[in-house]
Amino acid sequence: MKFSHTKKRRRLNQTALNLSSMIDVTFLLLIYFIVTTVFTLPEDKLSPALKIEDGSASQEQEFEPQIITVTMLDSLPTYVLGEQVIRDRTKLAVIIAKLPHGPGIIIRVEDAVPVGFAVAAVQESRNAGFERVTYVPASD
């Protein structure tokens, strides 16, 4: 076989793509991103926004977490608040209403408990006026 070199073929081979402008744009973008990068401190190195002066007469208040544990005792769903064992939703509502609302309340639910009892504890906490109600599944 004989391949003939035509003028068209020679023109295609002689065409070259000028990459110098592409390289310039790439370096300009690289410089732009390096210059505009914001370097921040890790969060554990940041100073807190609230500072307490050494000479101030501040009284520390330690809030004990208010945890309602929803568990199964004697094969019945039970609400446990501290040392109090509550089996009725209405009694739970009366006791929750007496708690301080500031620190919030945590609802800790074990696996064997029916969903309705867990939802009842959350709802009664909301009805009592708690803004921060946290649902936590019990971990074994």
C-alpha positions, 0 to 999 in steps of 0.5 A: 500500500502506498500512502499519499501525502496530500496538502490537507494531511500536511496542514493538519500535522502542522497545526499546533495548539498553543498551551502557554495561555492555558498554563498562565491561567492555571498559575493565576488561579493557583496564586488566587486560591493561595492568596484568598485561603483563610487559615483558622485556628483549630477549635480547641485553640480558640479563646472562649467568648465568655471570660470570667475575671478572677476578682469577680464574685460569681457563684457557680451553679451546678445543674444536675441533669434531669434524666427520665429513664423509660424502662421495663420493670416487671414486664411493664413500661416504667418511667424512672426519675431519680429514685422515683418509679412512675407507672402512670403518664398523668403522674409523670406529667405532675412530677415533670411540671415541678422540675426546673425548666432551665437545664432541660430534660433528657429522655433515655429509652431502653430497647424493650420499651414500646414506642408509645411510652417513649413518645408520651414522655417526650410529649409530657415534657413539652406540655410541661414547658421544657424547651430543651427535650433530648431523646437518647436511646439507651446504650448497653 
